[in-house]
């Protein structure tokens, strides 16, 4: 198969690219990377020494493509499908890129800081950094609420790369800092994202791994299930 995605089903940034692939029914091979396994980790490092996923390998064009937004733009250019994730108009495309970056930097990043703090050894947590990350999420929620005025998706009527970024970012962020009563449009938007078949598929595939998430108990009930006794 031409396209190979090196990824992990629990990782939110991997979800972003998977949504784009599923939106257009793009054929690809999934290779799950276990960073705790030396051989598996080495297979990723050979492609991208930074060691972060997802990474897309295109055997046909002999291309290795890292970074989620670049991967999605690459797919949109070289493997277009029925759902264009970047609009052809340059000004509209800039708006999509802005909100794509917004979700990556101001929702994903503070969310990941809070989760990383939870994983710190006892006595090494950073309450100040967590408080700052939570405050940034609340600010981001307010800006998203305002942006959604009169819009079905984050930049208008069409589902785009920015919505691919929004779905996993909001999914995990909401388990850490809940949407407030004032975030009416955001809650409705989030529900539309959950109902989107591409994202629903991503979450279904992630379910066997959700129990590894440090805030598993905060996940919506439909994504929690009893784990078999060890």
C-alpha angles and dihedrals in degrees: 000000000000099000122055121181117202104205150122123241093226097053116101095211089053088053089058093059094040090056090054092049093048093046090065100029089240111180113236142149117242119217112188113216120212105197089196091061113080096211094046092047091048091056089059095043091054088061100035116012091198084076099219126127153257101057123168120213117197108195094183095057094029091235132145111201123190130179120058100245092047090049092053093047089048091053091046091053102039103026105029119179138181092289111061106205094194117049117232094233108091094219093050090046090055090054090052091049091049094055092041088057090043093059093044096049105030103032107023097041099050089042090054092047090057092047092047090052090054089058095053118112116263111283095022100084120123110218092178093056090047092050090051091049091050091050091051090052091052090050090049091050090055092050092048090050090054094045092053094061105129094355132113094198127026097273101023141292097335127079108235145169088281090063089049086058094044099054102064093032092056093039093062097031092057089059089060104036113019121221111259130234088258092061097081097142092043092054091050091047091049090053090051089052091051089050094050105110094225093055093040088057092050092052092047090054090048095053096090088057102041093093087071090062108105092224095044092136089061095057117109110273094249090062095050122081135167114272119224116255113265 
